[in-house]
Amino acid sequence: MALEIERKFLLRETGIVKGLTGQFIAQGYLSLDPDATVRVRIIDSAGFLTVKGRNQGAVRKEFEYPIPLADARELLSLCKEGRIEKRRYTIAWADHIWEVDVFDGDNKGLVMAEVELRSENEKLALPPWVGREVTEDPRFFNSSLATKPYSSWKAFAPSPQRPVG
């Protein structure tokens, strides 16, 4: 069984990605059932189909398969809810690879960093550019952002790029 152990954070500063080359990601959801979310994703020119189980804190089941790009495009056209568009940058920090997502489209203005862990109890050194943790806040799940995009939030204080406390 494949497990994803991932933590998500808002950023204190967004300049960390300046000068880096990121990958363009477009994704949509064929199923938004929290027990079996089905995502189709295009990363640059590669297609993927992913099934994820319900979040249990930072842990959930994840199964991802490469699919032909033409199939991914066709499946994206079947997605009834909104799509996610973002550019992903990878940054090495303290023995981990951090993925920084700069959202576009209806989620423009939102920037998050996520990191995959080897175990749920692994100690994690946080980079100075990482702010508030949002791992367990469902508003920041990509599947939620597809249906309730960041641009539709009436108010979010503090802004994602300002640290809390």
KERO-524097 format. One line per 2 residues: their letters; for each residue x, y, z of N, C-alpha, C. Coordinates in nm, 3 decimals. Example, Ala and Ser with C-alpha at 12.3 -4.5 7.8 and 13.67 -1.06 7.14 Angstrom:
as) 1.319/-0.569/0.780/1.230/-0.450/0.780/1.320/-0.330/0.780; 1.285/-0.225/0.708/1.367/-0.106/0.714/1.290/0.003/0.787
//
This chain:
ma) 0.085/-0.118/0.000/0.000/0.000/0.000/0.089/0.125/0.000; 0.053/0.221/-0.081/0.129/0.346/-0.089/0.070/0.448/0.007
le) 0.158/0.507/0.088/0.115/0.610/0.181/0.184/0.741/0.147; 0.109/0.850/0.158/0.164/0.984/0.146/0.162/1.044/0.286
ie) 0.278/1.089/0.330/0.289/1.157/0.459/0.342/1.296/0.427; 0.254/1.394/0.434/0.286/1.527/0.382/0.236/1.634/0.477
rk) 0.317/1.737/0.492/0.276/1.855/0.569/0.278/1.976/0.476; 0.182/2.067/0.498/0.167/2.187/0.415/0.180/2.312/0.501
fl) 0.240/2.414/0.440/0.262/2.541/0.510/0.237/2.658/0.415; 0.193/2.768/0.471/0.191/2.894/0.397/0.333/2.949/0.402
lr) 0.363/3.046/0.318/0.498/3.102/0.314/0.504/3.238/0.380; 0.617/3.263/0.448/0.644/3.396/0.504/0.688/3.490/0.393
et) 0.761/3.436/0.296/0.810/3.517/0.184/0.801/3.435/0.057; 0.765/3.500/-0.053/0.748/3.428/-0.179/0.869/3.442/-0.270
gi) 0.963/3.528/-0.237/1.080/3.549/-0.321/1.173/3.429/-0.329; 1.147/3.329/-0.249/1.233/3.210/-0.245/1.238/3.139/-0.381
vk) 1.137/3.157/-0.466/1.134/3.088/-0.596/1.192/3.171/-0.710; 1.227/3.296/-0.682/1.282/3.381/-0.789/1.408/3.317/-0.847
gl) 1.412/3.311/-0.979/1.528/3.254/-1.048/1.521/3.103/-1.065; 1.422/3.038/-1.004/1.408/2.893/-1.019/1.317/2.861/-1.138
tg) 1.338/2.747/-1.197/1.252/2.701/-1.305/1.152/2.602/-1.248; 1.027/2.632/-1.262/0.923/2.545/-1.208/0.854/2.465/-1.317
qf) 0.768/2.375/-1.273/0.688/2.295/-1.365/0.545/2.346/-1.361; 0.481/2.356/-1.480/0.342/2.398/-1.486/0.254/2.275/-1.459
ia) 0.155/2.292/-1.370/0.064/2.184/-1.335/-0.079/2.232/-1.357; -0.156/2.151/-1.431/-0.300/2.170/-1.444/-0.365/2.042/-1.393
qg) -0.466/2.057/-1.308/-0.529/1.937/-1.255/-0.677/1.961/-1.231; -0.751/1.852/-1.234/-0.894/1.853/-1.206/-0.931/1.725/-1.134
yl) -1.056/1.718/-1.090/-1.101/1.606/-1.008/-1.219/1.535/-1.071; -1.203/1.403/-1.090/-1.311/1.319/-1.140/-1.401/1.276/-1.025
sl) -1.347/1.270/-0.905/-1.424/1.240/-0.784/-1.369/1.324/-0.669; -1.459/1.387/-0.597/-1.420/1.466/-0.480/-1.461/1.397/-0.350
dp) -1.499/1.272/-0.358/-1.533/1.195/-0.239/-1.409/1.188/-0.150; -1.414/1.237/-0.026/-1.295/1.239/0.060/-1.238/1.100/0.089
da) -1.319/0.994/0.071/-1.268/0.859/0.092/-1.193/0.806/-0.029; -1.217/0.867/-0.146/-1.149/0.823/-0.269/-1.150/0.937/-0.370
tv) -1.063/1.034/-0.348/-1.050/1.146/-0.440/-0.973/1.098/-0.564; -1.026/1.129/-0.682/-0.960/1.089/-0.806/-0.921/1.214/-0.882
rv) -0.790/1.229/-0.903/-0.736/1.349/-0.966/-0.670/1.312/-1.098; -0.688/1.399/-1.197/-0.611/1.389/-1.321/-0.522/1.512/-1.326
ri) -0.398/1.490/-1.366/-0.301/1.600/-1.361/-0.211/1.595/-1.484; -0.180/1.714/-1.533/-0.079/1.728/-1.637/0.034/1.811/-1.577
id) 0.154/1.756/-1.581/0.273/1.827/-1.537/0.358/1.849/-1.661; 0.368/1.975/-1.702/0.433/2.010/-1.828/0.369/1.929/-1.941
sa) 0.430/1.820/-1.986/0.372/1.743/-2.097/0.352/1.596/-2.059; 0.334/1.568/-1.931/0.312/1.431/-1.885/0.179/1.423/-1.810
gf) 0.106/1.313/-1.830/-0.023/1.294/-1.765/-0.016/1.194/-1.651; -0.100/1.215/-1.550/-0.104/1.127/-1.433/-0.248/1.114/-1.383
lt) -0.281/0.996/-1.334/-0.407/0.972/-1.267/-0.374/0.930/-1.124; -0.438/0.994/-1.027/-0.405/0.971/-0.887/-0.533/0.946/-0.808
vk) -0.528/0.846/-0.721/-0.637/0.817/-0.628/-0.582/0.836/-0.488; -0.651/0.917/-0.408/-0.608/0.944/-0.271/-0.720/0.910/-0.174
gr) -0.684/0.851/-0.061/-0.779/0.820/0.044/-0.800/0.939/0.135; -0.884/0.920/0.235/-0.916/1.026/0.331/-0.793/1.062/0.413
nq) -0.774/1.191/0.439/-0.664/1.238/0.524/-0.685/1.191/0.667; -0.578/1.141/0.725/-0.572/1.110/0.868/-0.457/1.193/0.923
ga) -0.483/1.321/0.948/-0.375/1.413/0.983/-0.290/1.437/0.859; -0.161/1.405/0.868/-0.069/1.426/0.755/-0.055/1.300/0.669
vr) -0.132/1.195/0.698/-0.115/1.066/0.630/-0.241/1.029/0.552; -0.220/0.973/0.433/-0.331/0.916/0.356/-0.276/0.820/0.251
ke) -0.362/0.734/0.204/-0.325/0.642/0.097/-0.318/0.721/-0.033; -0.219/0.686/-0.117/-0.204/0.754/-0.245/-0.154/0.654/-0.349
fe) -0.221/0.654/-0.464/-0.183/0.568/-0.575/-0.178/0.657/-0.700; -0.061/0.666/-0.763/-0.045/0.754/-0.880/0.011/0.674/-0.997
yp) -0.047/0.699/-1.116/-0.010/0.624/-1.235/0.011/0.718/-1.352; 0.119/0.701/-1.428/0.135/0.780/-1.550/0.033/0.734/-1.654
ip) -0.022/0.830/-1.727/-0.116/0.799/-1.836/-0.074/0.883/-1.958; -0.115/0.841/-2.076/-0.082/0.920/-2.196/-0.135/1.063/-2.184
la) -0.058/1.157/-2.237/-0.096/1.298/-2.231/-0.233/1.321/-2.294; -0.262/1.258/-2.408/-0.392/1.274/-2.474/-0.505/1.229/-2.382
da) -0.484/1.119/-2.309/-0.585/1.071/-2.214/-0.603/1.172/-2.101; -0.494/1.225/-2.050/-0.502/1.323/-1.941/-0.581/1.446/-1.986
re) -0.557/1.492/-2.108/-0.631/1.608/-2.158/-0.780/1.577/-2.169; -0.812/1.460/-2.220/-0.952/1.421/-2.234/-1.019/1.406/-2.096
ll) -0.949/1.345/-2.002/-1.004/1.330/-1.867/-1.023/1.466/-1.800; -0.929/1.560/-1.822/-0.946/1.695/-1.766/-1.074/1.760/-1.818
sl) -1.108/1.733/-1.943/-1.230/1.792/-1.999/-1.356/1.733/-1.935; -1.344/1.617/-1.870/-1.458/1.555/-1.802/-1.477/1.607/-1.659
ck) -1.379/1.677/-1.607/-1.386/1.726/-1.469/-1.493/1.833/-1.459; -1.593/1.810/-1.374/-1.707/1.900/-1.364/-1.678/2.024/-1.281
eg) -1.598/2.008/-1.178/-1.566/2.121/-1.091/-1.450/2.201/-1.150; -1.407/2.305/-1.079/-1.299/2.390/-1.126/-1.166/2.316/-1.136
ri) -1.075/2.378/-1.203/-0.941/2.323/-1.218/-0.844/2.401/-1.132; -0.733/2.338/-1.107/-0.623/2.402/-1.035/-0.512/2.425/-1.137
ek) -0.456/2.544/-1.135/-0.338/2.576/-1.216/-0.234/2.633/-1.122; -0.112/2.583/-1.136/-0.005/2.631/-1.049/0.129/2.600/-1.111
rr) 0.229/2.667/-1.059/0.367/2.638/-1.097/0.435/2.586/-0.971; 0.502/2.470/-0.987/0.567/2.404/-0.873/0.718/2.417/-0.884
yt) 0.777/2.458/-0.773/0.923/2.472/-0.762/0.971/2.376/-0.654; 1.087/2.318/-0.673/1.143/2.230/-0.570/1.267/2.295/-0.510
ia) 1.276/2.285/-0.377/1.385/2.346/-0.303/1.436/2.245/-0.201; 1.565/2.216/-0.204/1.624/2.127/-0.105/1.652/2.206/0.022
wa) 1.612/2.147/0.136/1.636/2.212/0.265/1.645/2.104/0.374; 1.757/2.099/0.442/1.777/2.012/0.559/1.730/1.869/0.535
dh) 1.784/1.805/0.434/1.758/1.664/0.405/1.616/1.637/0.354; 1.546/1.739/0.307/1.413/1.720/0.249/1.402/1.801/0.120
iw) 1.314/1.757/0.033/1.280/1.833/-0.086/1.144/1.898/-0.061; 1.142/2.029/-0.062/1.020/2.106/-0.044/0.963/2.140/-0.181
ev) 0.832/2.130/-0.195/0.764/2.170/-0.317/0.686/2.298/-0.286; 0.718/2.403/-0.358/0.651/2.532/-0.339/0.558/2.552/-0.457
dv) 0.429/2.566/-0.429/0.328/2.584/-0.532/0.282/2.729/-0.534; 0.298/2.792/-0.651/0.250/2.928/-0.674/0.127/2.914/-0.763
fd) 0.011/2.939/-0.705/-0.115/2.915/-0.773/-0.148/3.027/-0.871; -0.225/2.990/-0.973/-0.270/3.085/-1.074/-0.421/3.067/-1.089
gd) -0.479/3.133/-1.187/-0.622/3.121/-1.211/-0.702/3.170/-1.092; -0.806/3.095/-1.054/-0.894/3.136/-0.944/-0.826/3.131/-0.808
nk) -0.709/3.068/-0.800/-0.636/3.060/-0.674/-0.513/3.150/-0.672; -0.506/3.242/-0.769/-0.392/3.333/-0.777/-0.375/3.410/-0.646
gl) -0.251/3.423/-0.603/-0.220/3.491/-0.478/-0.189/3.393/-0.365; -0.225/3.268/-0.384/-0.197/3.166/-0.283/-0.065/3.098/-0.315
vm) 0.022/3.088/-0.215/0.151/3.021/-0.229/0.168/2.930/-0.107; 0.191/2.803/-0.135/0.207/2.705/-0.027/0.332/2.621/-0.051
ae) 0.386/2.568/0.057/0.498/2.474/0.050/0.454/2.345/0.115; 0.495/2.234/0.057/0.466/2.105/0.117/0.591/2.020/0.115
ve) 0.595/1.928/0.209/0.711/1.841/0.221/0.661/1.701/0.257; 0.718/1.601/0.191/0.684/1.462/0.223/0.782/1.409/0.325
lr) 0.727/1.335/0.421/0.806/1.280/0.530/0.817/1.129/0.516; 0.918/1.073/0.580/0.938/0.928/0.579/0.849/0.858/0.681
se) 0.812/0.929/0.788/0.722/0.873/0.889/0.641/0.988/0.948; 0.529/0.953/1.008/0.441/1.055/1.064/0.505/1.130/1.181
ne) 0.593/1.064/1.254/0.656/1.125/1.372/0.794/1.183/1.343; 0.832/1.190/1.218/0.963/1.243/1.182/0.977/1.388/1.226
kl) 1.089/1.421/1.285/1.118/1.560/1.323/1.155/1.636/1.195; 1.107/1.757/1.185/1.125/1.835/1.063/1.183/1.971/1.097
al) 1.295/2.003/1.034/1.353/2.137/1.047/1.282/2.227/0.946; 1.223/2.335/0.994/1.150/2.425/0.905/1.241/2.534/0.849
pp) 1.234/2.557/0.719/1.312/2.667/0.660/1.259/2.802/0.710; 1.340/2.905/0.707/1.296/3.036/0.758/1.185/3.099/0.675
wv) 1.166/3.056/0.551/1.064/3.114/0.465/0.927/3.047/0.481; 0.917/2.947/0.570/0.791/2.878/0.594/0.716/2.946/0.708
gr) 0.586/2.963/0.689/0.501/3.025/0.791/0.409/2.924/0.855; 0.284/2.961/0.869/0.184/2.881/0.941/0.156/2.748/0.872
ev) 0.144/2.644/0.953/0.110/2.512/0.900/-0.040/2.504/0.873; -0.076/2.445/0.756/-0.216/2.430/0.717/-0.248/2.286/0.678
te) -0.166/2.192/0.724/-0.182/2.051/0.688/-0.324/2.002/0.711; -0.383/2.037/0.823/-0.515/1.983/0.858/-0.629/2.080/0.832
dp) -0.602/2.191/0.764/-0.707/2.287/0.730/-0.763/2.251/0.592; -0.884/2.197/0.586/-0.938/2.149/0.458/-0.953/2.256/0.351
rf) -0.956/2.384/0.388/-0.964/2.489/0.286/-0.844/2.486/0.193; -0.731/2.434/0.243/-0.607/2.435/0.166/-0.582/2.304/0.093
fn) -0.673/2.207/0.101/-0.660/2.086/0.020/-0.683/2.127/-0.125; -0.603/2.074/-0.215/-0.621/2.107/-0.356/-0.762/2.073/-0.404
ss) -0.818/1.963/-0.355/-0.953/1.926/-0.395/-1.054/2.033/-0.349; -1.032/2.096/-0.235/-1.118/2.205/-0.189/-1.096/2.331/-0.272
la) -0.971/2.359/-0.305/-0.941/2.478/-0.384/-1.001/2.471/-0.524; -1.028/2.350/-0.574/-1.092/2.335/-0.705/-1.238/2.380/-0.700
tk) -1.304/2.359/-0.587/-1.446/2.394/-0.576/-1.471/2.525/-0.503; -1.381/2.560/-0.412/-1.391/2.686/-0.338/-1.257/2.757/-0.348
py) -1.231/2.817/-0.464/-1.100/2.876/-0.487/-1.069/2.992/-0.393; -0.942/3.014/-0.376/-0.891/3.119/-0.288/-0.953/3.255/-0.319
ss) -0.974/3.284/-0.448/-1.031/3.414/-0.487/-1.174/3.433/-0.437; -1.243/3.324/-0.402/-1.381/3.336/-0.356/-1.392/3.353/-0.205
wk) -1.281/3.341/-0.134/-1.284/3.356/0.011/-1.311/3.502/0.043; -1.411/3.528/0.126/-1.446/3.667/0.158/-1.333/3.737/0.232
af) -1.276/3.670/0.327/-1.166/3.730/0.403/-1.079/3.618/0.457; -0.955/3.642/0.452/-0.860/3.548/0.512/-0.755/3.632/0.582
ap) -0.759/3.631/0.713/-0.663/3.711/0.789/-0.589/3.618/0.884; -0.462/3.624/0.887/-0.375/3.708/0.805/-0.361/3.650/0.665
sp) -0.305/3.728/0.575/-0.287/3.679/0.439/-0.191/3.561/0.442; -0.199/3.471/0.342/-0.115/3.353/0.344/0.034/3.381/0.352
qr) 0.078/3.494/0.302/0.221/3.519/0.301/0.270/3.595/0.425; 0.181/3.622/0.518/0.224/3.685/0.644/0.226/3.581/0.754
pv) 0.332/3.579/0.834/0.338/3.480/0.940/0.233/3.505/1.048; 0.197/3.399/1.114/0.103/3.409/1.225/0.182/3.405/1.355
g) 0.147/3.493/1.447/0.205/3.495/1.581/0.349/3.503/1.585
//
